[in-house]
Amino acid sequence: MIGGGNAALCAALTAREAGARVLLLEAAPRAWRGGNSAHVRNIRCMHDAPQDVLVEAYPEEEFWQDLLKVTGGLTDETLARIAIRASATCRPWLVRHGARFQPSLTGALHTARTNAFFLGGGKAMLNAYYRSAQRLGVRVRYEAPVERIDVQNRRFVAAWVRDERFVARACVLAAGGFESNREWLREAWGRNQWGEYPGDNFLIRGTRFNTGALLAFMLDIGADRIGDPSQSHMVAIDARAPLYDGGICTRIDCVSLGVVVNRDAERFYDEGEDFWPKRYAIWGRLVAQQRGQIAHSIIDAKAVGRFMPPVFPGVRADTLAGLARELHLDEARLVATVEQFNAACRGGKFDHTVLDDCRTEGIAPSKSHWARPIDTPPFFGYTVRPGVTFTYLGLKTGEDSAVRFGGVPSDNLFVAGEMMAGNVLGMGYAAGVGMTIGTAFGRIAGARAAAAAKGGGTKKELEDVAA
Ligand SMILES: Cc1cc2nc3c(=O)[nH]c(=O)nc-3n(C[C@H](O)[C@H](O)[C@H](O)COP(=O)(O)OP(=O)(O)OC[C@H]3O[C@@H](n4cnc5c(N)ncnc54)[C@H](O)[C@@H]3O)c2cc1C
């Protein structure tokens, strides 16, 4: 297994349970193991009736329609449905390996029905998986970045860590995207109409170890690719966040409760288009498309307590002009923008838990829901930057999770997690889907790799180990 996050651990545990001897090569040192998975909070799961921590029902078709909507159809339905169906049954297996779930947190809006939260977050989940792996006899090498592998006739032969060669009968690639490779981000986003390189202003929400070295190597040797390098999961995060590993607490979640303006103090998108878990992942990209790759999320006192508070307090002022000064925005422009917005708000019954009827009329962009005048001091502003969660460019795969060369699947080289998430996520995102994909295809890849190591494996065996 190459990688040390959720997808690699799901693959390693499955392969080991199927009888394979497993070595896991993780680029990070032990203290930083687990990649982006160490930052997660939840997994999106379908269910036809209430299930442990999940309320009501979230049927396959609704999950699929949600995915179809956020990806704008850029998704492989067969693979998406495999991941969706697996999400209905995976939790007992995850619990067996030490994961614990809790009900949706207050402030994590609208997710009690769709997302199962990991108690202790991704860090606790991964520590449990590593403990389980250790108990089962999976060997782990830290500080072991794999930058190239030997492939002959589409078959994996060996992996290289510096000048050390690891020979194996099968391999699963689960080494994440290329989000922490700043040069690659710069190249992928290119230069904009103002002569800027937007990628230079992105912050990376997760691990510094997902440099995409192995992904680049695989594409160089002719593995089939999927996805656009400029597409990624990207959210608006506090501009004061660290360059790497700021994690969840730097996300700014009050967008749908107020307005967002660019550095010219102009609004640029409908802040209330849909529920936040279905929309939060477009805001990084929207900010990336603004001049200077910067924006400001502005709320008034009415919004306080209605969203997950970020780790750094917002800028606070008793007047809008004062807030503009604190945010280094043109005072008159910001006041005019907010006054125009306020005048366009049509009364309704505010309810942040439904798509309510509080909307604007007569301004562009409109705000479709939760539009209330920003008129109650104190006012708060959060300056945001694009925060890349993970990139979507990856390796093309199929139901078997195998890497393909010229359309032909390898019979012993598999891929899981972010390295293939672009097969399901051509663009857009719905909260918790990263873990749905990584868990489903991690287990499939692990089962296939174990079978390949044993010299094949019957269809029945493969179904049994993946179930
Ligand atoms: C702040 C944050 C919050 C998130 N919250 C959620 C959430 O709540 N729900 C959800 O579904 N998704 C969430 N995600 C997305 C989620 O983290 C990913 O979809 C998922 O963890 C991907 O798992 P993975 O195993 O493919 O990648 P990762 O977990 O990133 O693991 C990749 C691993 O590969 C290792 N590696 C990289 N290069 C090499 C190499 N060359 N050789 C060896 N090892 C290498 C890395 O060190 C790392 O261990 C979040 C991401 C972030 C950053």
The ligand as a Gaussian input file, in Angstrom:
#p B3LYP/6-31G(d) Opt

LIG

0 1
 C       -9.506000      20.038000       6.543000
 C      -10.143000      18.889000       5.818000
 C      -11.368000      18.421000       6.230000
 C      -11.983000      17.379000       5.541000
 N      -13.173000      16.907000       6.007000
 C      -13.761000      15.873000       5.386000
 C      -14.943000      15.272000       5.930000
 O      -15.432000      15.639000       7.007000
 N      -15.508000      14.256000       5.210000
 C      -14.977000      13.802000       4.040000
 O      -15.533000      12.917000       3.428000
 N      -13.826000      14.303000       3.554000
 C      -13.206000      15.322000       4.190000
 N      -12.028000      15.805000       3.699000
 C      -11.471000      15.196000       2.491000
 C      -10.798000      13.890000       2.892000
 O       -9.732000      14.197000       3.751000
 C      -10.283000      13.111000       1.703000
 O      -11.266000      12.925000       0.745000
 C       -9.809000      11.725000       2.153000
 O       -9.197000      11.776000       3.402000
 C       -8.839000      11.173000       1.162000
 O       -8.221000      10.030000       1.689000
 P       -6.910000       9.495000       0.994000
 O       -6.477000       8.343000       1.801000
 O       -7.113000       9.333000      -0.452000
 O       -5.860000      10.711000       1.119000
 P       -5.064000      11.236000       2.385000
 O       -5.821000      11.014000       3.632000
 O       -4.630000      12.623000       2.090000
 O       -3.810000      10.295000       2.438000
 C       -2.782000      10.370000       1.499000
 C       -1.592000       9.736000       2.145000
 O       -0.571000       9.512000       1.182000
 C        0.666000       9.893000       1.735000
 N        1.541000      10.185000       0.603000
 C        1.493000      11.230000      -0.250000
 N        2.438000      11.085000      -1.203000
 C        3.077000       9.916000      -0.949000
 C        4.120000       9.196000      -1.581000
 N        4.708000       9.666000      -2.687000
 N        4.532000       8.020000      -1.039000
 C        3.957000       7.528000       0.091000
 N        2.943000       8.175000       0.725000
 C        2.505000       9.331000       0.207000
 C        0.351000      11.061000       2.633000
 O        1.350000      11.269000       3.600000
 C       -0.964000      10.577000       3.241000
 O       -0.754000       9.744000       4.333000
 C      -11.372000      16.808000       4.407000
 C      -10.101000      17.243000       4.018000
 C       -9.481000      18.271000       4.721000
 C       -8.112000      18.733000       4.291000

